[in-house]
Amino acid sequence: MLSILWDKLKHSSTPLVLASIKIILKFTERKEELFRNIVEKIKAPLITLMTGNENSGSYETMFVVLQHI
């Protein structure tokens, strides 16, 4: 299940990426070591969302991404 969601992190749709991250974190929150590893791995998709939207002028998207961090 997590591998299916992990593939969605490469999608260009911001809502899809954020929803996938939320579900992944919810599934792993009780497994401390796995949770830490996942948090490290999701940094790159979040940074991509932030920098990718900076050029297009979507500050609303950047605000939503920052709220989810």
C-alpha positions as CSV (number, residue, x, y, z in Angstrom):
1,M,0.0,0.0,0.0
2,L,2.8,2.4,0.9
3,S,4.6,1.7,-2.4
4,I,1.4,2.8,-4.3
5,L,1.2,6.0,-2.3
6,W,5.0,6.5,-2.7
7,D,4.6,6.6,-6.5
8,K,2.0,9.4,-6.1
9,L,4.7,11.7,-4.6
10,K,6.2,12.1,-8.0
11,H,2.9,13.5,-9.4
12,S,2.6,17.1,-10.4
13,S,-0.7,17.6,-8.6
14,T,-0.2,19.4,-5.3
15,P,-3.3,18.1,-3.6
16,L,-2.5,14.5,-4.6
17,V,1.1,14.8,-3.2
18,L,-0.1,16.4,0.0
19,A,-2.9,13.8,0.5
20,S,-0.4,10.9,-0.2
21,I,2.0,12.4,2.4
22,K,-0.7,12.7,5.0
23,I,-1.8,9.1,4.5
24,I,1.8,7.8,4.5
25,L,2.5,9.6,7.8
26,K,-0.8,8.3,9.3
27,F,0.1,4.7,8.5
28,T,3.6,5.0,9.9
29,E,3.1,7.1,13.0
30,R,3.1,4.2,15.4
31,K,6.3,2.7,14.0
32,E,8.8,5.3,15.2
33,E,11.9,4.2,13.2
34,L,9.9,3.8,10.0
35,F,8.2,7.2,10.7
36,R,11.6,8.9,11.0
37,N,12.8,7.4,7.7
38,I,9.6,8.4,5.9
39,V,9.9,12.0,7.2
40,E,13.4,12.2,5.8
41,K,12.2,10.8,2.4
42,I,9.3,13.2,2.0
43,K,11.4,16.3,2.4
44,A,12.4,16.2,-1.3
45,P,8.8,16.1,-2.7
46,L,7.8,19.0,-0.3
47,I,10.8,21.1,-1.4
48,T,9.9,20.4,-5.0
49,L,6.4,21.6,-4.4
50,M,7.7,24.8,-2.8
51,T,10.3,25.6,-5.4
52,G,8.3,24.5,-8.4
53,N,5.4,26.8,-7.4
54,E,7.6,29.7,-6.7
55,N,8.3,30.3,-10.3
56,S,4.7,30.1,-11.3
57,G,3.6,32.6,-8.6
58,S,1.4,30.2,-6.7
59,Y,2.0,31.5,-3.2
60,E,-1.3,30.0,-2.0
61,T,0.2,26.5,-2.8
62,M,3.4,27.4,-0.9
63,F,1.3,28.4,2.1
64,V,-0.6,25.1,2.0
65,V,2.6,23.1,1.8
66,L,4.1,25.0,4.7
67,Q,0.9,24.3,6.8
68,H,1.4,20.6,6.2
69,I,5.0,20.6,7.4
